[in-house]
Amino acid sequence: MKTFLELIKENEGENAIGKVYSYHEPNSWIIDNGGFEAFCQTAEGEEATDKTIYIGAELEIGLTKDQSQSERKAILKRLMETIPCILEHDSSITSGANKYVYQDVEIITAPMTIKRWLELAPDIERIFKELADFGYESHNLGSCGLHFHYTLIDRDNKSKIVNRYWHQMHTWEQETHKIAGRGYVGYAHDLNCDDALVPEEKMSISYIDKKVKQQGDGPCSDHSSAINLQHENDIEIRICRGTLNAKTFMARLEFFYNMYIQACSLNVITQRMTWNKLVNSKYIKQYVTQQNIATLKKAYDYSTKIQVLEKQLIKYDDKLLNCIIDTIKECKMLQANGKKMQELSISYELTNLMDYLTATLTSLSKRFMKDDSLKNAVKRYMTTYGYNRSAGEREMKKLLQPLYEILEDRPTLNVDNAPIESDI
């Protein structure tokens, strides 16, 4: 098994150790030597199988102190001798927080097993501190990210794995963002969920499945998604903020690894996923305790409620649809009666209401009722005609009352009352 150090020595010699290459420049060497898979590392005494999961990391850092070229190269050489990695420039690493970036570096590690990462953790802590003391930063620059690649070991079930990954990220969205160090951003965005969706509907399994299919797979997929599917042999998690705090780095690596393991457990139904499985390893357990990150959602109860809500909303859609159709019919009848009574103002309002409700019908497939404009319009009519005495106005109130009651009775899920998980 070759190492990146050996690869660089073979191609450019000993003096190239610590060099920062142009973006993707070393890729041709890596491909010629079997790709990243040929550089996978295991812990001492660990035997790899076809089910072994390897984790590769990409960490962006920027030098904010004006150090000499020789000093930069010396510390980056120590970095490469500590962590098996190659170094590339990345133009996305920009100056920020009134700090100028003298050198942009992306650390791209070899794929390693979780045991190998834990084996290296003390050395990672030492070299990260050395980099920070030298003047390299990551978290404070804001533009720096941390990406993890997890080996895809079950290609036949890739879509299910990805769906369950998203389902976990959405179920524990606030907690995940705290651990990742940031929420969704332009280069690590959400599933392009509809703005009108309420949070619990965004997490429904059928909705996630639909959006994952829209995201696509392979070279034509969305590279900037928080879960990137472009790579053939792995799934990339892009949501994390960069950090040179080794314990935070390891906590994030463990957390998203645990989430991947749970997503791969296809014999376990989604409702049985648990928060405890995500935070039950060394560094992430310490991290959530120190940062006071708990969850108010117990996955089994919460996910079950979501699916119950989804079924209720389907019934609600049908009920609302039928009520709108009936209301339009009644509007036409009332308008005819209104003309006879010479209530021209009522007739005019009925025409507007019929046009509005007819337009609403074409939007129901998009869950129009989540937009409050329909409810507010009906409420406005109710308020206007609710306290008048003419026959037409009384009929208008009688007409709108059932529609308003249905809109008021829309099913919702109160997540604040979900039970607290007791095993964290």
Number of C-alpha atoms within 10 A of each C-alpha: 7 11 15 22 19 13 17 20 14 11 11 10 12 12 11 15 23 22 17 21 16 13 14 11 13 17 12 10 15 17 12 8 14 10 13 16 16 15 20 21 23 18 16 9 6 11 8 14 7 7 10 15 21 25 25 22 22 20 22 30 32 28 23 21 15 13 13 9 9 10 11 20 17 14 16 22 18 15 24 20 15 14 19 19 22 25 28 20 20 21 12 12 21 18 19 13 8 7 14 15 20 15 22 23 24 26 23 19 22 23 26 24 22 20 15 17 22 17 14 14 16 12 15 22 16 13 21 19 16 16 19 18 10 17 18 24 25 23 18 16 26 17 17 25 26 25 22 25 24 22 23 22 16 14 12 9 12 18 16 18 22 21 22 25 21 24 23 24 19 19 23 19 16 16 18 21 16 14 23 24 18 17 18 16 13 9 14 22 18 19 19 11 14 10 10 15 15 12 15 20 20 21 24 21 18 14 15 22 19 12 17 21 12 13 18 14 18 12 11 10 17 20 20 17 23 24 25 23 26 19 16 12 16 21 21 23 22 24 27 27 25 26 25 23 16 19 19 19 24 20 22 25 25 24 23 24 21 20 21 23 17 21 24 20 14 13 7 11 11 20 16 14 21 18 24 17 15 21 22 16 14 13 20 24 18 16 19 17 12 9 10 9 15 15 18 16 20 23 24 15 13 20 23 15 19 22 18 14 18 20 11 14 17 11 13 18 17 11 13 20 17 13 17 19 15 13 19 20 12 18 23 15 11 19 21 13 15 22 15 10 14 12 16 14 12 20 21 13 15 20 14 12 18 19 12 14 16 14 11 17 15 10 11 15 11 11 14 17 19 16 12 11 11 17 17 13 14 19 18 12 18 19 12 13 20 17 11 12 10 12 12 23 21 14 18 23 20 14 18 20 15 15 22 21 11 15 19 10 10 14 15 15 16 9 15 9 9 16 14 14 15 10 10 16
